[in-house]
Amino acid sequence: MSCSIRITTWHGLEAHVFENDRYEAIILPDYGANCIALRDKKTGMPLLREPADPAALVASAYIYGLPILFPPNRIRNGVFTFQGREYVLPINDAPRNSHIHGLLAKMRFEPQGEGRYVYEATAQQPYITFGHIFKMERRYALTDEGLTHEIVVTNTSAQDMPLAIGMHTAYAADETDTLRIPVCSQIDLDDNFLPTGSTQEENALIVSLREGTLVTEMHDLSDQFTVAPGIWVMHRGALDFCFEPDPAFRFLMLWNQGGHRGFVCPEPQTCSVNAFKQAIPSQDTGADVLSAGESRSWRMRFFVMR
């Protein structure tokens, strides 16, 4: 099934509209090449939480569409050490004295054509206080099999780079929708939403996610899990909104700003919260390394089943 891509405006912002017979998607280059809308054309149903206008994105760019997280989630005190080098990131979660999510969701990604968008951190235009030059690309394709999304990161610096990435996927949700995700265990978090070092292998929340009975709107969710490969499913009336993550997304942060707000964020992440500061092996936290000149990619798909 062919897909058309047209360039238009959305409330004055450059917008790229992908469309075929089954789906419509809207990408905003000025906001991290975020897919702010994905709609099922048969029902007209919005599958992602859509912002009403640019002011909503200015207020909180992370609770609409598919914003990218680099690095994902919190780093305690905004400071960590990697290969003997200290990284000091800005504190943007002042109540918890943490850095959270990075700032790529508000950076412009330059369109390259054919659904490709690139952000490049250079010596002249660095990415916050990260200390590396790198290139990040988001690639979108819309087919009869859904929206395929690929993220590619290339380390263009001369040193190894700490690597962790995620997305703050924001689903539209109501009080009849249920969520199913193949979670393995829950990572216990403290009052600052940082790992305590303990985990739970089974509890009521884990069981409801495995069985697909969790009504997210009825719960206050801010929980992290390890996940097995498999499809994540939001059951919405007569259809299932499905997400097939890259197997490298071994962690999930599930958050809904207290519930009863019309959305839920099942956030796929390659690492746990505060991964580079945990005193456990990196293979258990997902804290990763991208060598100088190396590229890494993650591929995922969003689709509807009836």
ChimeraX commands (.cxc) that place a marker at each C-alpha (Angstrom):
marker #1 position 0.00,0.00,0.00 radius 0.5
marker #1 position 1.49,3.32,-1.07 radius 0.5
marker #1 position 1.88,6.25,1.33 radius 0.5
marker #1 position 1.73,9.92,0.49 radius 0.5
marker #1 position 3.77,12.48,2.39 radius 0.5
marker #1 position 2.74,16.11,2.15 radius 0.5
marker #1 position 4.27,19.13,3.81 radius 0.5
marker #1 position 1.80,21.51,5.38 radius 0.5
marker #1 position 1.42,23.50,8.59 radius 0.5
marker #1 position -0.09,22.62,11.95 radius 0.5
marker #1 position -1.02,25.77,13.91 radius 0.5
marker #1 position 1.77,27.59,12.09 radius 0.5
marker #1 position 4.42,24.88,12.55 radius 0.5
marker #1 position 5.89,22.83,9.71 radius 0.5
marker #1 position 4.10,19.49,9.63 radius 0.5
marker #1 position 4.60,16.38,7.53 radius 0.5
marker #1 position 1.44,14.34,7.01 radius 0.5
marker #1 position 1.86,10.64,6.15 radius 0.5
marker #1 position -1.27,9.00,4.82 radius 0.5
marker #1 position -2.50,5.79,3.23 radius 0.5
marker #1 position -5.85,4.00,3.11 radius 0.5
marker #1 position -5.60,2.77,6.72 radius 0.5
marker #1 position -3.62,5.32,8.73 radius 0.5
marker #1 position -2.70,8.98,9.04 radius 0.5
marker #1 position 0.34,10.28,10.92 radius 0.5
marker #1 position 1.65,13.80,11.59 radius 0.5
marker #1 position 5.34,14.54,12.20 radius 0.5
marker #1 position 6.63,17.87,13.58 radius 0.5
marker #1 position 10.31,18.48,12.68 radius 0.5
marker #1 position 10.54,21.41,15.13 radius 0.5
marker #1 position 9.65,19.18,18.10 radius 0.5
marker #1 position 12.11,16.33,17.86 radius 0.5
marker #1 position 10.49,14.91,14.70 radius 0.5
marker #1 position 7.77,13.72,17.07 radius 0.5
marker #1 position 4.86,11.82,15.60 radius 0.5
marker #1 position 2.19,13.85,17.40 radius 0.5
marker #1 position -0.74,12.01,15.81 radius 0.5
marker #1 position -1.48,8.50,14.55 radius 0.5
marker #1 position -5.06,7.84,13.54 radius 0.5
marker #1 position -7.00,4.81,12.42 radius 0.5
marker #1 position -8.86,6.05,9.33 radius 0.5
marker #1 position -11.64,3.44,9.43 radius 0.5
marker #1 position -12.86,4.59,12.85 radius 0.5
marker #1 position -11.28,8.05,12.98 radius 0.5
marker #1 position -9.89,7.05,16.36 radius 0.5
marker #1 position -6.76,8.88,17.60 radius 0.5
marker #1 position -4.32,6.20,18.76 radius 0.5
marker #1 position -1.82,8.57,20.36 radius 0.5
marker #1 position -2.54,11.47,22.67 radius 0.5
marker #1 position -2.58,14.56,20.46 radius 0.5
marker #1 position -1.70,18.10,21.55 radius 0.5
marker #1 position -4.38,20.72,20.96 radius 0.5
marker #1 position -1.87,23.35,19.83 radius 0.5
marker #1 position 1.83,24.32,20.09 radius 0.5
marker #1 position 1.26,25.79,23.55 radius 0.5
marker #1 position 0.58,22.27,24.83 radius 0.5
marker #1 position 3.96,21.13,23.50 radius 0.5
marker #1 position 5.72,24.14,25.00 radius 0.5
marker #1 position 4.16,23.33,28.37 radius 0.5
marker #1 position 5.03,19.62,28.23 radius 0.5
marker #1 position 6.51,18.10,25.09 radius 0.5
marker #1 position 6.72,14.65,26.67 radius 0.5
marker #1 position 3.05,13.75,27.06 radius 0.5
marker #1 position 1.97,13.81,23.42 radius 0.5
marker #1 position 2.79,11.47,20.56 radius 0.5
marker #1 position 6.17,9.73,20.45 radius 0.5
marker #1 position 8.76,12.07,22.01 radius 0.5
marker #1 position 12.31,10.78,22.12 radius 0.5
marker #1 position 14.24,10.48,25.41 radius 0.5
marker #1 position 18.01,10.86,25.39 radius 0.5
marker #1 position 18.92,9.88,28.03 radius 0.5
marker #1 position 15.67,8.30,29.26 radius 0.5
marker #1 position 14.25,9.02,32.68 radius 0.5
marker #1 position 16.10,10.29,35.74 radius 0.5
marker #1 position 19.78,10.64,36.59 radius 0.5
marker #1 position 20.20,11.39,40.29 radius 0.5
marker #1 position 21.76,14.82,40.85 radius 0.5
marker #1 position 22.26,15.06,37.07 radius 0.5
marker #1 position 25.79,13.65,37.46 radius 0.5
marker #1 position 27.34,10.32,36.49 radius 0.5
marker #1 position 30.77,8.92,35.65 radius 0.5
marker #1 position 31.52,6.98,32.48 radius 0.5
marker #1 position 34.96,5.56,31.64 radius 0.5
marker #1 position 36.50,7.89,34.24 radius 0.5
marker #1 position 34.86,11.02,32.81 radius 0.5
marker #1 position 32.28,13.00,34.78 radius 0.5
marker #1 position 29.10,14.06,32.99 radius 0.5
marker #1 position 27.10,16.92,34.52 radius 0.5
marker #1 position 23.65,17.39,33.01 radius 0.5
marker #1 position 21.25,20.25,33.83 radius 0.5
marker #1 position 18.78,19.71,36.67 radius 0.5
marker #1 position 15.34,19.89,35.05 radius 0.5
marker #1 position 13.47,18.00,37.77 radius 0.5
marker #1 position 14.19,20.35,40.65 radius 0.5
marker #1 position 11.91,18.71,43.28 radius 0.5
marker #1 position 13.93,15.49,42.94 radius 0.5
marker #1 position 17.26,17.14,42.06 radius 0.5
marker #1 position 17.54,15.05,38.92 radius 0.5
marker #1 position 18.07,15.38,35.22 radius 0.5
marker #1 position 15.23,13.77,33.29 radius 0.5
marker #1 position 14.71,12.75,29.64 radius 0.5
marker #1 position 17.19,15.09,27.94 radius 0.5
marker #1 position 15.96,17.87,25.64 radius 0.5
marker #1 position 15.71,16.28,22.20 radius 0.5
marker #1 position 11.91,16.42,22.29 radius 0.5
marker #1 position 12.19,20.20,21.82 radius 0.5
marker #1 position 15.03,20.20,19.28 radius 0.5
marker #1 position 14.53,20.58,15.54 radius 0.5
marker #1 position 15.31,17.54,13.39 radius 0.5
marker #1 position 16.10,18.53,9.81 radius 0.5
marker #1 position 13.98,16.74,7.18 radius 0.5
marker #1 position 16.05,14.66,4.76 radius 0.5
marker #1 position 13.20,13.42,2.57 radius 0.5
marker #1 position 11.40,10.06,2.40 radius 0.5
marker #1 position 10.43,10.14,6.07 radius 0.5
marker #1 position 13.93,10.76,7.45 radius 0.5
marker #1 position 14.78,13.45,10.04 radius 0.5
marker #1 position 18.22,14.25,11.51 radius 0.5
marker #1 position 19.50,16.10,14.56 radius 0.5
marker #1 position 23.25,16.67,14.79 radius 0.5
marker #1 position 25.13,17.82,17.88 radius 0.5
marker #1 position 28.36,19.58,16.91 radius 0.5
marker #1 position 31.20,21.37,18.70 radius 0.5
marker #1 position 29.61,24.67,17.67 radius 0.5
marker #1 position 26.07,23.58,18.62 radius 0.5
marker #1 position 26.45,21.06,21.46 radius 0.5
marker #1 position 23.65,18.99,22.95 radius 0.5
marker #1 position 23.11,20.47,26.43 radius 0.5
marker #1 position 26.25,19.61,28.47 radius 0.5
marker #1 position 26.53,16.06,27.14 radius 0.5
marker #1 position 30.11,16.48,25.91 radius 0.5
marker #1 position 29.90,14.41,22.71 radius 0.5
marker #1 position 29.16,15.23,19.11 radius 0.5
marker #1 position 26.73,12.77,17.57 radius 0.5
marker #1 position 24.01,12.36,15.00 radius 0.5
marker #1 position 20.50,11.07,15.65 radius 0.5
marker #1 position 18.09,10.10,12.92 radius 0.5
marker #1 position 14.40,9.26,13.09 radius 0.5
marker #1 position 12.95,7.33,10.16 radius 0.5
marker #1 position 9.23,6.82,9.59 radius 0.5
marker #1 position 7.39,4.68,7.04 radius 0.5
marker #1 position 3.64,4.14,6.78 radius 0.5
marker #1 position 2.37,0.94,5.14 radius 0.5
marker #1 position -0.63,-1.35,5.40 radius 0.5
marker #1 position 1.28,-3.01,8.27 radius 0.5
marker #1 position 1.26,0.21,10.30 radius 0.5
marker #1 position 3.74,2.92,11.24 radius 0.5
marker #1 position 7.33,1.69,11.26 radius 0.5
marker #1 position 9.78,3.83,13.20 radius 0.5
marker #1 position 13.54,3.50,13.33 radius 0.5
marker #1 position 15.97,5.48,15.49 radius 0.5
marker #1 position 19.65,5.57,14.50 radius 0.5
marker #1 position 22.38,7.10,16.67 radius 0.5
marker #1 position 25.92,7.63,15.39 radius 0.5
marker #1 position 28.80,8.62,17.66 radius 0.5
marker #1 position 30.77,11.18,15.62 radius 0.5
marker #1 position 33.07,12.02,18.53 radius 0.5
marker #1 position 36.56,10.63,19.12 radius 0.5
marker #1 position 35.64,8.89,22.39 radius 0.5
marker #1 position 33.27,6.17,23.51 radius 0.5
marker #1 position 29.86,7.61,24.34 radius 0.5
marker #1 position 27.39,6.49,27.02 radius 0.5
marker #1 position 24.29,5.19,25.30 radius 0.5
marker #1 position 20.71,4.94,26.55 radius 0.5
marker #1 position 17.53,5.83,24.71 radius 0.5
marker #1 position 13.76,5.65,25.08 radius 0.5
marker #1 position 10.44,7.10,24.01 radius 0.5
marker #1 position 7.70,8.67,26.07 radius 0.5
marker #1 position 4.94,7.04,24.04 radius 0.5
marker #1 position 1.63,8.69,24.94 radius 0.5
marker #1 position -1.49,6.65,24.20 radius 0.5
marker #1 position -4.98,8.05,24.28 radius 0.5
marker #1 position -6.88,6.11,26.95 radius 0.5
marker #1 position -10.28,6.04,28.63 radius 0.5
marker #1 position -11.91,4.10,31.46 radius 0.5
marker #1 position -12.77,1.11,29.26 radius 0.5
marker #1 position -9.35,0.59,27.66 radius 0.5
marker #1 position -7.10,-2.19,28.93 radius 0.5
marker #1 position -3.34,-2.66,28.52 radius 0.5
marker #1 position -1.34,-5.86,28.02 radius 0.5
marker #1 position 2.48,-5.93,28.16 radius 0.5
marker #1 position 4.74,-8.99,28.68 radius 0.5
marker #1 position 6.44,-7.71,31.83 radius 0.5
marker #1 position 8.94,-9.89,33.69 radius 0.5
marker #1 position 9.52,-8.09,36.98 radius 0.5
marker #1 position 8.87,-4.75,38.65 radius 0.5
marker #1 position 11.81,-2.58,39.68 radius 0.5
marker #1 position 11.04,-0.95,43.03 radius 0.5
marker #1 position 11.41,2.84,43.09 radius 0.5
marker #1 position 11.86,5.21,46.01 radius 0.5
marker #1 position 10.02,8.48,46.67 radius 0.5
marker #1 position 12.21,10.20,44.05 radius 0.5
marker #1 position 11.35,7.51,41.48 radius 0.5
marker #1 position 14.87,6.05,41.56 radius 0.5
marker #1 position 15.59,2.31,41.90 radius 0.5
marker #1 position 15.98,0.96,45.42 radius 0.5
marker #1 position 17.87,-2.13,44.29 radius 0.5
marker #1 position 15.00,-4.53,44.94 radius 0.5
marker #1 position 12.55,-6.11,42.50 radius 0.5
marker #1 position 9.24,-7.95,42.58 radius 0.5
marker #1 position 8.64,-11.01,40.42 radius 0.5
marker #1 position 4.88,-11.05,40.85 radius 0.5
marker #1 position 2.20,-8.75,42.24 radius 0.5
marker #1 position -1.29,-7.61,41.24 radius 0.5
marker #1 position 0.00,-4.98,38.82 radius 0.5
marker #1 position 2.34,-7.44,37.08 radius 0.5
marker #1 position -0.43,-10.01,36.72 radius 0.5
marker #1 position -2.91,-7.49,35.30 radius 0.5
marker #1 position -0.36,-6.32,32.71 radius 0.5
marker #1 position 0.46,-9.89,31.68 radius 0.5
marker #1 position -3.20,-10.80,31.40 radius 0.5
marker #1 position -4.24,-7.58,29.66 radius 0.5
marker #1 position -6.76,-6.53,32.30 radius 0.5
marker #1 position -5.12,-3.31,33.52 radius 0.5
marker #1 position -7.45,-0.32,33.14 radius 0.5
marker #1 position -4.76,2.33,33.31 radius 0.5
marker #1 position -7.14,5.25,33.82 radius 0.5
marker #1 position -8.22,3.81,37.17 radius 0.5
marker #1 position -4.70,3.74,38.65 radius 0.5
marker #1 position -1.96,6.17,39.61 radius 0.5
marker #1 position 0.98,4.74,37.65 radius 0.5
marker #1 position 4.66,5.60,37.90 radius 0.5
marker #1 position 6.28,2.18,37.80 radius 0.5
marker #1 position 9.23,0.53,36.10 radius 0.5
marker #1 position 9.50,-3.03,34.82 radius 0.5
marker #1 position 11.72,-5.36,32.88 radius 0.5
marker #1 position 9.96,-6.73,29.81 radius 0.5
marker #1 position 10.21,-9.77,27.56 radius 0.5
marker #1 position 10.09,-9.51,23.76 radius 0.5
marker #1 position 6.55,-9.38,22.46 radius 0.5
marker #1 position 3.66,-7.16,21.40 radius 0.5
marker #1 position 2.26,-4.49,23.72 radius 0.5
marker #1 position -1.50,-4.13,23.25 radius 0.5
marker #1 position -3.95,-1.39,24.23 radius 0.5
marker #1 position -7.44,-2.82,23.78 radius 0.5
marker #1 position -9.75,0.00,22.71 radius 0.5
marker #1 position -13.33,-1.01,21.95 radius 0.5
marker #1 position -13.43,-2.90,18.65 radius 0.5
marker #1 position -9.71,-2.62,17.96 radius 0.5
marker #1 position -6.33,-3.36,19.48 radius 0.5
marker #1 position -3.63,-0.70,19.23 radius 0.5
marker #1 position -0.40,-2.70,19.07 radius 0.5
marker #1 position 3.24,-1.82,19.58 radius 0.5
marker #1 position 6.06,-4.13,18.52 radius 0.5
marker #1 position 9.22,-2.78,20.18 radius 0.5
marker #1 position 12.79,-3.48,19.25 radius 0.5
marker #1 position 14.09,-6.34,21.44 radius 0.5
marker #1 position 16.72,-3.94,22.84 radius 0.5
marker #1 position 13.95,-2.12,24.73 radius 0.5
marker #1 position 14.21,-4.38,27.78 radius 0.5
marker #1 position 12.73,-1.86,30.22 radius 0.5
marker #1 position 9.37,-0.16,30.57 radius 0.5
marker #1 position 8.35,2.92,32.53 radius 0.5
marker #1 position 4.57,3.06,32.91 radius 0.5
marker #1 position 3.24,6.51,33.81 radius 0.5
marker #1 position -0.07,8.36,33.57 radius 0.5
marker #1 position 0.29,11.53,35.68 radius 0.5
marker #1 position -1.99,10.17,38.38 radius 0.5
marker #1 position -4.67,8.67,36.15 radius 0.5
marker #1 position -8.05,9.98,34.97 radius 0.5
marker #1 position -6.32,12.28,32.45 radius 0.5
marker #1 position -7.19,10.49,29.22 radius 0.5
marker #1 position -3.76,9.05,28.51 radius 0.5
marker #1 position -1.09,6.60,29.57 radius 0.5
marker #1 position 2.61,6.45,28.67 radius 0.5
marker #1 position 4.07,2.95,28.29 radius 0.5
marker #1 position 7.66,4.15,27.78 radius 0.5
marker #1 position 10.06,1.69,26.11 radius 0.5
marker #1 position 13.64,2.19,27.29 radius 0.5
marker #1 position 16.97,0.48,26.66 radius 0.5
marker #1 position 17.98,0.97,30.30 radius 0.5
marker #1 position 16.61,1.25,33.79 radius 0.5
marker #1 position 16.22,4.54,35.64 radius 0.5
marker #1 position 19.54,6.01,36.81 radius 0.5
marker #1 position 21.31,3.21,34.94 radius 0.5
marker #1 position 24.81,4.72,34.82 radius 0.5
marker #1 position 24.90,5.22,38.60 radius 0.5
marker #1 position 23.72,1.82,39.78 radius 0.5
marker #1 position 26.20,-0.46,41.54 radius 0.5
marker #1 position 25.19,-3.54,39.56 radius 0.5
marker #1 position 26.51,-4.93,36.25 radius 0.5
marker #1 position 25.71,-2.88,33.16 radius 0.5
marker #1 position 24.09,-5.89,31.49 radius 0.5
marker #1 position 21.46,-5.73,34.23 radius 0.5
marker #1 position 20.88,-1.96,34.00 radius 0.5
marker #1 position 21.11,-1.54,30.23 radius 0.5
marker #1 position 23.86,1.10,30.56 radius 0.5
marker #1 position 25.55,0.84,27.17 radius 0.5
marker #1 position 28.54,2.09,25.18 radius 0.5
marker #1 position 28.65,3.48,21.64 radius 0.5
marker #1 position 32.21,3.43,20.31 radius 0.5
marker #1 position 33.67,6.33,18.34 radius 0.5
marker #1 position 32.35,6.17,14.79 radius 0.5
marker #1 position 29.81,3.44,15.64 radius 0.5
marker #1 position 26.09,3.55,14.82 radius 0.5
marker #1 position 23.26,1.77,16.63 radius 0.5
marker #1 position 19.65,1.45,15.50 radius 0.5
marker #1 position 16.33,0.40,17.01 radius 0.5
marker #1 position 13.28,-0.51,14.94 radius 0.5
marker #1 position 9.66,-0.64,16.09 radius 0.5
marker #1 position 6.14,-0.75,14.69 radius 0.5
marker #1 position 2.72,0.61,15.67 radius 0.5
marker #1 position -0.37,-0.99,14.13 radius 0.5
marker #1 position -4.05,-1.80,14.60 radius 0.5
marker #1 position -5.68,-5.23,14.76 radius 0.5
marker #1 position -9.41,-5.83,14.65 radius 0.5
marker link #1:1,2 radius 0.2
marker link #1:2,3 radius 0.2
marker link #1:3,4 radius 0.2
marker link #1:4,5 radius 0.2
marker link #1:5,6 radius 0.2
marker link #1:6,7 radius 0.2
marker link #1:7,8 radius 0.2
marker link #1:8,9 radius 0.2
marker link #1:9,10 radius 0.2
marker link #1:10,11 radius 0.2
marker link #1:11,12 radius 0.2
marker link #1:12,13 radius 0.2
marker link #1:13,14 radius 0.2
marker link #1:14,15 radius 0.2
marker link #1:15,16 radius 0.2
marker link #1:16,17 radius 0.2
marker link #1:17,18 radius 0.2
marker link #1:18,19 radius 0.2
marker link #1:19,20 radius 0.2
marker link #1:20,21 radius 0.2
marker link #1:21,22 radius 0.2
marker link #1:22,23 radius 0.2
marker link #1:23,24 radius 0.2
marker link #1:24,25 radius 0.2
marker link #1:25,26 radius 0.2
marker link #1:26,27 radius 0.2
marker link #1:27,28 radius 0.2
marker link #1:28,29 radius 0.2
marker link #1:29,30 radius 0.2
marker link #1:30,31 radius 0.2
marker link #1:31,32 radius 0.2
marker link #1:32,33 radius 0.2
marker link #1:33,34 radius 0.2
marker link #1:34,35 radius 0.2
marker link #1:35,36 radius 0.2
marker link #1:36,37 radius 0.2
marker link #1:37,38 radius 0.2
marker link #1:38,39 radius 0.2
marker link #1:39,40 radius 0.2
marker link #1:40,41 radius 0.2
marker link #1:41,42 radius 0.2
marker link #1:42,43 radius 0.2
marker link #1:43,44 radius 0.2
marker link #1:44,45 radius 0.2
marker link #1:45,46 radius 0.2
marker link #1:46,47 radius 0.2
marker link #1:47,48 radius 0.2
marker link #1:48,49 radius 0.2
marker link #1:49,50 radius 0.2
marker link #1:50,51 radius 0.2
marker link #1:51,52 radius 0.2
marker link #1:52,53 radius 0.2
marker link #1:53,54 radius 0.2
marker link #1:54,55 radius 0.2
marker link #1:55,56 radius 0.2
marker link #1:56,57 radius 0.2
marker link #1:57,58 radius 0.2
marker link #1:58,59 radius 0.2
marker link #1:59,60 radius 0.2
marker link #1:60,61 radius 0.2
marker link #1:61,62 radius 0.2
marker link #1:62,63 radius 0.2
marker link #1:63,64 radius 0.2
marker link #1:64,65 radius 0.2
marker link #1:65,66 radius 0.2
marker link #1:66,67 radius 0.2
marker link #1:67,68 radius 0.2
marker link #1:68,69 radius 0.2
marker link #1:69,70 radius 0.2
marker link #1:70,71 radius 0.2
marker link #1:71,72 radius 0.2
marker link #1:72,73 radius 0.2
marker link #1:73,74 radius 0.2
marker link #1:74,75 radius 0.2
marker link #1:75,76 radius 0.2
marker link #1:76,77 radius 0.2
marker link #1:77,78 radius 0.2
marker link #1:78,79 radius 0.2
marker link #1:79,80 radius 0.2
marker link #1:80,81 radius 0.2
marker link #1:81,82 radius 0.2
marker link #1:82,83 radius 0.2
marker link #1:83,84 radius 0.2
marker link #1:84,85 radius 0.2
marker link #1:85,86 radius 0.2
marker link #1:86,87 radius 0.2
marker link #1:87,88 radius 0.2
marker link #1:88,89 radius 0.2
marker link #1:89,90 radius 0.2
marker link #1:90,91 radius 0.2
marker link #1:91,92 radius 0.2
marker link #1:92,93 radius 0.2
marker link #1:93,94 radius 0.2
marker link #1:94,95 radius 0.2
marker link #1:95,96 radius 0.2
marker link #1:96,97 radius 0.2
marker link #1:97,98 radius 0.2
marker link #1:98,99 radius 0.2
marker link #1:99,100 radius 0.2
marker link #1:100,101 radius 0.2
marker link #1:101,102 radius 0.2
marker link #1:102,103 radius 0.2
marker link #1:103,104 radius 0.2
marker link #1:104,105 radius 0.2
marker link #1:105,106 radius 0.2
marker link #1:106,107 radius 0.2
marker link #1:107,108 radius 0.2
marker link #1:108,109 radius 0.2
marker link #1:109,110 radius 0.2
marker link #1:110,111 radius 0.2
marker link #1:111,112 radius 0.2
marker link #1:112,113 radius 0.2
marker link #1:113,114 radius 0.2
marker link #1:114,115 radius 0.2
marker link #1:115,116 radius 0.2
marker link #1:116,117 radius 0.2
marker link #1:117,118 radius 0.2
marker link #1:118,119 radius 0.2
marker link #1:119,120 radius 0.2
marker link #1:120,121 radius 0.2
marker link #1:121,122 radius 0.2
marker link #1:122,123 radius 0.2
marker link #1:123,124 radius 0.2
marker link #1:124,125 radius 0.2
marker link #1:125,126 radius 0.2
marker link #1:126,127 radius 0.2
marker link #1:127,128 radius 0.2
marker link #1:128,129 radius 0.2
marker link #1:129,130 radius 0.2
marker link #1:130,131 radius 0.2
marker link #1:131,132 radius 0.2
marker link #1:132,133 radius 0.2
marker link #1:133,134 radius 0.2
marker link #1:134,135 radius 0.2
marker link #1:135,136 radius 0.2
marker link #1:136,137 radius 0.2
marker link #1:137,138 radius 0.2
marker link #1:138,139 radius 0.2
marker link #1:139,140 radius 0.2
marker link #1:140,141 radius 0.2
marker link #1:141,142 radius 0.2
marker link #1:142,143 radius 0.2
marker link #1:143,144 radius 0.2
marker link #1:144,145 radius 0.2
marker link #1:145,146 radius 0.2
marker link #1:146,147 radius 0.2
marker link #1:147,148 radius 0.2
marker link #1:148,149 radius 0.2
marker link #1:149,150 radius 0.2
marker link #1:150,151 radius 0.2
marker link #1:151,152 radius 0.2
marker link #1:152,153 radius 0.2
marker link #1:153,154 radius 0.2
marker link #1:154,155 radius 0.2
marker link #1:155,156 radius 0.2
marker link #1:156,157 radius 0.2
marker link #1:157,158 radius 0.2
marker link #1:158,159 radius 0.2
marker link #1:159,160 radius 0.2
marker link #1:160,161 radius 0.2
marker link #1:161,162 radius 0.2
marker link #1:162,163 radius 0.2
marker link #1:163,164 radius 0.2
marker link #1:164,165 radius 0.2
marker link #1:165,166 radius 0.2
marker link #1:166,167 radius 0.2
marker link #1:167,168 radius 0.2
marker link #1:168,169 radius 0.2
marker link #1:169,170 radius 0.2
marker link #1:170,171 radius 0.2
marker link #1:171,172 radius 0.2
marker link #1:172,173 radius 0.2
marker link #1:173,174 radius 0.2
marker link #1:174,175 radius 0.2
marker link #1:175,176 radius 0.2
marker link #1:176,177 radius 0.2
marker link #1:177,178 radius 0.2
marker link #1:178,179 radius 0.2
marker link #1:179,180 radius 0.2
marker link #1:180,181 radius 0.2
marker link #1:181,182 radius 0.2
marker link #1:182,183 radius 0.2
marker link #1:183,184 radius 0.2
marker link #1:184,185 radius 0.2
marker link #1:185,186 radius 0.2
marker link #1:186,187 radius 0.2
marker link #1:187,188 radius 0.2
marker link #1:188,189 radius 0.2
marker link #1:189,190 radius 0.2
marker link #1:190,191 radius 0.2
marker link #1:191,192 radius 0.2
marker link #1:192,193 radius 0.2
marker link #1:193,194 radius 0.2
marker link #1:194,195 radius 0.2
marker link #1:195,196 radius 0.2
marker link #1:196,197 radius 0.2
marker link #1:197,198 radius 0.2
marker link #1:198,199 radius 0.2
marker link #1:199,200 radius 0.2
marker link #1:200,201 radius 0.2
marker link #1:201,202 radius 0.2
marker link #1:202,203 radius 0.2
marker link #1:203,204 radius 0.2
marker link #1:204,205 radius 0.2
marker link #1:205,206 radius 0.2
marker link #1:206,207 radius 0.2
marker link #1:207,208 radius 0.2
marker link #1:208,209 radius 0.2
marker link #1:209,210 radius 0.2
marker link #1:210,211 radius 0.2
marker link #1:211,212 radius 0.2
marker link #1:212,213 radius 0.2
marker link #1:213,214 radius 0.2
marker link #1:214,215 radius 0.2
marker link #1:215,216 radius 0.2
marker link #1:216,217 radius 0.2
marker link #1:217,218 radius 0.2
marker link #1:218,219 radius 0.2
marker link #1:219,220 radius 0.2
marker link #1:220,221 radius 0.2
marker link #1:221,222 radius 0.2
marker link #1:222,223 radius 0.2
marker link #1:223,224 radius 0.2
marker link #1:224,225 radius 0.2
marker link #1:225,226 radius 0.2
marker link #1:226,227 radius 0.2
marker link #1:227,228 radius 0.2
marker link #1:228,229 radius 0.2
marker link #1:229,230 radius 0.2
marker link #1:230,231 radius 0.2
marker link #1:231,232 radius 0.2
marker link #1:232,233 radius 0.2
marker link #1:233,234 radius 0.2
marker link #1:234,235 radius 0.2
marker link #1:235,236 radius 0.2
marker link #1:236,237 radius 0.2
marker link #1:237,238 radius 0.2
marker link #1:238,239 radius 0.2
marker link #1:239,240 radius 0.2
marker link #1:240,241 radius 0.2
marker link #1:241,242 radius 0.2
marker link #1:242,243 radius 0.2
marker link #1:243,244 radius 0.2
marker link #1:244,245 radius 0.2
marker link #1:245,246 radius 0.2
marker link #1:246,247 radius 0.2
marker link #1:247,248 radius 0.2
marker link #1:248,249 radius 0.2
marker link #1:249,250 radius 0.2
marker link #1:250,251 radius 0.2
marker link #1:251,252 radius 0.2
marker link #1:252,253 radius 0.2
marker link #1:253,254 radius 0.2
marker link #1:254,255 radius 0.2
marker link #1:255,256 radius 0.2
marker link #1:256,257 radius 0.2
marker link #1:257,258 radius 0.2
marker link #1:258,259 radius 0.2
marker link #1:259,260 radius 0.2
marker link #1:260,261 radius 0.2
marker link #1:261,262 radius 0.2
marker link #1:262,263 radius 0.2
marker link #1:263,264 radius 0.2
marker link #1:264,265 radius 0.2
marker link #1:265,266 radius 0.2
marker link #1:266,267 radius 0.2
marker link #1:267,268 radius 0.2
marker link #1:268,269 radius 0.2
marker link #1:269,270 radius 0.2
marker link #1:270,271 radius 0.2
marker link #1:271,272 radius 0.2
marker link #1:272,273 radius 0.2
marker link #1:273,274 radius 0.2
marker link #1:274,275 radius 0.2
marker link #1:275,276 radius 0.2
marker link #1:276,277 radius 0.2
marker link #1:277,278 radius 0.2
marker link #1:278,279 radius 0.2
marker link #1:279,280 radius 0.2
marker link #1:280,281 radius 0.2
marker link #1:281,282 radius 0.2
marker link #1:282,283 radius 0.2
marker link #1:283,284 radius 0.2
marker link #1:284,285 radius 0.2
marker link #1:285,286 radius 0.2
marker link #1:286,287 radius 0.2
marker link #1:287,288 radius 0.2
marker link #1:288,289 radius 0.2
marker link #1:289,290 radius 0.2
marker link #1:290,291 radius 0.2
marker link #1:291,292 radius 0.2
marker link #1:292,293 radius 0.2
marker link #1:293,294 radius 0.2
marker link #1:294,295 radius 0.2
marker link #1:295,296 radius 0.2
marker link #1:296,297 radius 0.2
marker link #1:297,298 radius 0.2
marker link #1:298,299 radius 0.2
marker link #1:299,300 radius 0.2
marker link #1:300,301 radius 0.2
marker link #1:301,302 radius 0.2
marker link #1:302,303 radius 0.2
marker link #1:303,304 radius 0.2
marker link #1:304,305 radius 0.2
marker link #1:305,306 radius 0.2
view
